[in-house]
């Protein structure tokens, strides 16, 4: 069942229940008011009769008969009974044979002074009236014809109102349910039209600020994440296919030329050495592409823990030294000693930070003439500062921002083997850690890359 039908049904049932409850209460209080008013009227009638028939220490039955014929007959099917305190019937306006009140009832009236009773055939009021040392029991009964007719009319009116009200509620409930669900229908229709081809350009329309608008906003956020993931996939496939083609082609061509004729052992060794270099370059390129794809992931997809930056720098420096063997030199210095470990501890992903520092140190050794790098560790009130200096050719001012773009290589770095991925990976990793990567370089004097990472000091 569709939501709009459910809303219309629930709304109609709830409103109908309230209408029925109000109608029942209205009828109940109307019936109670009629009964109380009529019984009070009968009791007043009985007291009036008692006050009329007792005069000069006598019961004036004749006067009662005379008055009964003129003034008392204004109640429908009224019955008047007057008993002495000995329970002798003194007066009745109907046949005696039809009226024999139970003695228990007369005892009750005499003992308690009054009695009222409500029955479907009519109401009864009885009093024990005493005046001038004379006591009588007066009972008056009648049927409230007009009161019950009014109640019957009230029942009809309430029933008719309920029927009309329920019909109107069904129509109104469906109308409003349809209006409420229209944004959801539009959201479903727009979502159904989204596919992989228009994922980047298509977003659902958002109106207002209610829960449905919030749903649409969340849906757009999800589409943005999906589009970002698709872009990453396309970018990775495009970059991989473009960059892998050259080394693979070089390896294949060298092997084809070598196998074209018989060659000496020295020639085979030379070719194999060249193929090995190309294969190593291919391995570096593959690792760089994987790291680039990993760095493009969202922050929420990584586990972040406290990381001591100084300890991580020592580890990465050892790794770079082993890679460059006896040639590479990495010097790490503290500009000042931290008073507490938290000043040089950041909340980060250790694997990503390791890639960051390895890439920067490897670049410093690669571009320095003596394959050396100098690392200076410092901190301030908010950030851990890592300065990495090399003795390379430097970077022209016009290229200092372009070097962080994937596959971009500076004009003075063409002679050094590489693919232009390392710095873009480093920039992305610092962004994921809410940090910053900047460069200061003077051509001919070397470059200094500065990494700023927020430390965990409160």
C-alpha positions, -999 to +999 in steps of 0.1 A: +000+000+000+013+034-009+022+059+018-004+084+008-031+059+012-018+049+046-017+085+057-052+091+045-065+060+063-047+067+096-058+103+095-095+093+088-095+067+115-080+090+141-103+119+133-133+096+131-125+081+165-123+116+180-156+126+163-173+095+176-159+101+211-172+137+211-206+126+198-209+099+225-199+124+252-223+150+239-252+125+239-243+111+273-242+145+290-274+156+272-292+124+284-279+129+319-290+166+319-325+156+307-328+129+334-316+151+362-338+180+352-369+159+348-364+141+381-359+174+398-391+186+382-410+156+395-397+160+430-407+197+429-441+186+417-445+162+446-435+188+472-460+213+457-488+187+459-478+180+496-479+217+505-513+221+488-533+192+503-523+199+540-543+228+554-557+234+590-543+201+602-562+182+576-556+166+542-577+184+517-582+157+491-611+176+475-590+206+469-564+183+453-590+168+430-601+202+420-566+215+413-556+183+396-583+189+370-573+225+363-536+230+368-516+199+375-521+180+343-491+194+323-469+163+324-472+135+299-488+103+314-486+118+348-495+096+378-501+111+413-503+089+444-509+102+479-505+079+509-510+086+546-482+078+570-500+045+576-497+037+539-534+042+532-540+055+496-556+089+500-556+100+464-547+089+429-555+103+395-557+069+380-575+036+387-567+021+421-564-014+408-535-004+385-514+010+413-500-009+442-467+005+452-445-020+471-444-015+508-406-016+508-406+014+485-430+033+508-408+023+538-378+037+520-394+070+512-407+074+548-373+065+562-351+087+539-376+115+532-374+112+494-368+089+465-362+092+428-360+065+401-353+066+364-367+038+342-373+033+306-411+035+311-408+068+330-394+086+360-407+084+396-402+109+424-415+103+460-413+125+491-423+122+527-440+155+535-448+168+570-467+199+579-488+209+610-481+175+625-496+157+595-474+136+572-482+122+538-463+103+511-466+118+477-454+099+446-454+115+411-444+096+380-444+106+344-428+099+310-406+126+295-420+123+260-405+155+246-372+150+263-368+115+247-379+129+214-352+156+217-326+129+225-338+108+195-334+139+172-300+145+187-290+109+179-301+113+143-282+146+140-251+132+155-252+101+133-258+122+102-229+145+112-206+115+117-214+100+083-209+133+066-178+140+087-162+106+079-169+111+041-153+146+043-124+133+063-117+106+037-116+133+010-096+158+030-072+132+043-065+119+008-060+155-005-035+164+022-018+130+021-013+135-016+000+170-011+024+157+016+037+128-005+042+149-037+078+159-028+086+122-022+070+113-055+091+140-072+122+127-054+115+092-066+109+103-101+141+124-102+162+096-086+148+071-111+163+093-139+198+093-125+223+069-140+261+066-144+261+089-174+244+119-157+255+112-121+278+142-119+254+168-133+221+157-119+208+166-084+174+163-069+154+195-064+151+207-028+122+229-016+116+241+020+133+229+051+113+199+063+123+163+067+117+156+030+140+185+021+166+170+045+162+137+028+168+153-006+199+171+007+212+138+021+205+121-012+224+149-031+253+144-007+253+106-014+252+114-052+282+137-047+301+110-029+292+085-056+303+109-083+335+115-065+341+078-063+334+073-100+357+102-108+384+086-088+379+053-106+379+070-140+410+091-131+428+060-118+420+040-149+430+069-172+462+077-154+472+040-151+465+033-188+484+064-199+514+060-177+518+023-179+518+023-217+552+038-221+573+015-198+555-015-210+561-005-246+598+001-239+602-033-222+584-051-251+604-033-278+637-040-262+629-077-258+616-079-294+648-063-307+670-086-286+652-117-297+654-108-334+689-123-337+716-141-317+736-119-294+765-123-271+762-127-233+774-091-227+747-078-250+720-099-233+732-086-199+730-050-211+694-055-224+684-073-192+698-045-171+678-020-192+647-040-189+652-043-151+654-005-148+622-002-168+606-028-146+617-010-115+603+023-129+571+004-137+569-008-101+574+027-088+547+040-111+522+013-100+529+021-063+525+058-070+491+052-087+479+031-059+490+057-033+473+084-054+441+065-054+444+058-017+450+095-009+419+105-028+396+086-004+375+104+022+388+111+057+360+090+072+374+059+055+406+059+075+414+051+111+431+079+129+451+074+161+478+095+180+511+093+161+545+105+174+559+125+144+595+124+156+595+086+159+578+083+125+605+106+110+633+084+124+617+053+109+612+069+075+647+083+075+661+048+081+640+035+052+653+062+028+689+056+039+686+019+031+671+027-003+699+051-012+724+028+005+756+046+014+749+076-008+718+089+009+722+111+040+692+122+062+699+146+091+671+152+116+672+181+141+649+194+168+647+232+167+637+230+204+628+203+229+591+198+235+579+202+271+553+175+266+550+147+240+516+159+228+533+189+212+548+166+186+519+141+185+492+144+159+459+125+154+465+108+121+468+076+100+503+063+104+504+045+070+495+077+051+519+098+071+547+073+064+540+077+026+541+115+031+575+116+047+590+089+026+580+107-006+594+141+006+626+126+019+631+105-013+625+136-034+650+156-013+677+129-018+668+125-055+673+161-064+702+169-041+736+167-057+750+148-027+718+127-022+712+144+012+682+158+031+679+179+062+648+176+084+640+203+111+612+195+136+595+224+153+560+232+167+539+261+178+506+265+197+486+247+171+508+228+146+537+205+143+561+219+118+584+196+097+608+214+074+626+192+047+654+209+029+673+197-002+703+210-022+687+206-055+683+230-085+653+247-069+619+253-084+609+284-105+583+306-088+559+301-117+559+263-112+558+261-074+520+255-072+519+233-104+542+207-090+514+195-066+493+186-096+493+149-106+519+140-134+533+175-136+571+177-136+591+209-134+613+220-163+645+215-143+634+180-132+631+163-166+665+147-163+656+129-131+635+097-133+600+101-119+563+104-128+551+135-110+529+117-086+547+120-053+540+157-044+503+154-054+500+124-030+517+144-003+494+174-007+463+152-005+476+134+026+482+167+045+447+178+035+432+146+049+449+154+082+436+190+082+472+202+076+491+221+050+520+214+026+539+244+012+572+250-006+598+277-005+624+275-032+651+297-048+664+284-081+700+272-078+699+271-040+675+243-032+639+239-019+623+236+015+590+217+019+571+225+051+544+201+065+520+215+091+500+190+111+477+199+140+490+185+173+467+170+200+474+195+228+441+209+240 
